[in-house]
Amino acid sequence: MVLHDLRYSARTLTEAARESRRPRPRRVRRTVAIHSFPRYQRDRSVARWSAREERRARQRLRRQVGTLLGMVNSAAGELALDAVDTVDVPPARHRRGSLWLA
């Protein structure tokens, strides 16, 4: 991988301060050799985090659907059907979502 950057050297900064002008950055070209990628390693931390996030997403879905069923099955009848529209249940997209975002 090749990175291009602009840097100020200590010499450039002192000369600019002495001449009371703005320092000019110097172009620096750096090369980096990458031998492995983070997701390629057998690291279980992403899998553990993913499992935890998916578990929490399923729990949220169960809780929201439980609230919805409680409103529908209440003894209030028509009032309960009107209250159903106030509950927002987003689609459950927990399946490997956190692995995608990692």
N, C-alpha and C positions, 0 to 999 in steps of 0.2 A: 504494500500500500504506500502511496506517495502523498505526503501532506505538504501543502504550501502555506506559509505563514509569514506575517510581518512582525519583526521584533526590533526593539531598540537596544543598542549596545550601550554599555556604560560610557564609552568614549563619545558616542553620538549625543548622549544626554548632557554630558559636561560641556561639549563644544557648543551645543544649542543654548545652554544656560549662559555661557560666557558671551556669546554673540547676541543674546536676547532675541532669539528666534525659536520657531517651533522645530522640534527634532524631526528628522526624516527617518522613517523606519527602513530597515534593511530586509530584503526578501530572503527567507530561509526555506530551503527545501529539505525535508526529512523523509527518510524511507524507513518503513517498519515492516518486518517480516512477521506474518501471523501464521502460527503453526496449528492452532486449533480454535474452534469457535465455541462460545459459551454453551450453546444448546447441544453441541455434539458430545460433550463429556457425559459420563454416566452420573450426573448429579441428580440426586433425588429431591433436592429442595424445591424445584419447580413442580414436581409431581405432588409433593405434600401440600404445597400452597394451593395447587389446582384442586386437589381433593377437598380441602377445607372450604374453598370458595364455592365449589359445586354443592357441597353439603349445605352451606348457608343459603344458597339460592333455592334449593329444594325446600328447606324449612320456611323461607319467606313465601314460596308459592303455596305450601300447605296452609300456612297461617292465613293468607289472603283468601284462599278458596274456602277455608273454614268460616271466615267472617261472612262471606257471601252466602254460604249454605245456611248459616244461622239466621240471616235476614230473611231468606226465602222461606225457611221452615218455621218462622215465628207464628204466633197465633194472631198477629195483627192483620193478616190477609193482604188487602190492597196496599196498605201503607208499606208493607214489607216489599212488595214488588216495585214500588216507587223508589225505595231506598237502595235497591240493587244497583241502580244506575250510578250511584255515588261511589261505589267501590271500583277501584281501578286495579285490574289484575294484568300486569304486563306479561308478555309471552315468556315462557320459561326457556331461556337460552343458556342454560347452565352447562350444557354438554361441551366440554373441552374449551369453553370460552376463555378461561383463565390461562390455559396453555397457549391459546392464540395471542393473548395480550402479554404474555411473559417475554 
